[in-house]
Amino acid sequence: MESVPASIETYKTLKPSKTLRYHHNDPITSIDFDDTGAYAVTAGADESIQLYSAHKGTHQRSSYSKKYGVHLARFTHNSMSIVYASTKEDDTIRYLSLHDNSYIRYFRGHKDKVHALNVSPVSDVMLSASMDHTVRLWDLRSPHCQGVLNLVSPNLIAFDPRGLCFGVANTSAQDLSLYSVSAWGADPFATFALPAPPGDGWASVEFSNDGKYILLATYGEQHHVIDAFTGNLTHKLVGHHPLRRDQDNMRGGSTHTAFSVDGRTVMGCSRDGKVMVWDLQDRVDERGRLYPSKALNCAPNAASPQILGVNPASMQLATADKELTFWLPEKDTAEGAKEA
């Protein structure tokens, strides 16, 4: 799979290319790509971790966490190691080598379920947020917590693309606070008021790779795009059918929306079985709403995608419900079919 220059027109041609079923018909709860874009990893309600070749669209290996459960599997900067949150027994974050299925380190400290987990894009720093109302900073090289923020409610977290700061979206305060990674313990250097969450609440927060925007995904009829420097609301993304938060919140902390690699486009799952493509360079209407420029169709008879991920190194998309589907631009999809 060759790297394709990012463009909105190419994103509009994305089509399902491969569908893989390795989670025993149980929900897939998280998707992540490694830094190089060569591998993808999923975690599932079947308490398994599945590794795939993103380039080939093939399954590589399985790992299991039956005793502790698994959620939010995230690559470190080594393509053969991940961190993930436990879902039972305790609230430890586990650092696993996929090469030999051995644990490298344990990160203990949270007193309730970890519902958000992010690895810095540039260093071995990791952030976690828990239902215990804390956000914790970790160094992957040490089992000891490097710092704790005690907050008033569960929070969403995200690193900026340079790894210099991180954002904490607080549902109770309805605001987004920006903190410096190098000045842990200091007050936030900026706090922005956020639109009130819909009935089912916020889902995730993400910075665009160019650092210009912050995406606040929701379970409602609008996702929000915010200017990362001023905090102003720039786009209300509409036109999709909202996903419903699953009863057990088993996918909490996973994303059903994501920026494209160039930051110009947002893609999001829709309950009608489509993936919406919003072009942030399109003009919003008088109410600040932006409608999709394209609705991508899933494979025939496929379940509606519930989560998605964007390959950081190519124009590849991955979506999942109980099965994982890789998407490629139309040209690559046709060539892949010929090779098969």
Secondary structure, DSSP 8 states (H G I E B T S, - for coil): -------HHHHTT-EEEEEE--STT--EEEEEE-TTSSEEEEEETTSEEEEEETTTTEEEEEEE-TTT--EEEEE-SSTTEEEEE--SS---EEEEETTTTEEEEEE---SS-EEEEEE-SSSSEEEEEETTSEEEEEETT-SSEEEEEE-SS-EEEEE-TTSSEEEEEETTTTEEEEEEGGGTTS--SEEEE-----TT-EEEEEE-TTSSEEEEEESSS-EEEEETTT--EEEEE-SS------TT-TTTT--SEEE-TTSSEEEEE-TTSEEEEEETTS---TTSEE--SEEEE--TT-----EEEE-SSSS-EEEESSSEEEEE-HHHHHHHHHH-
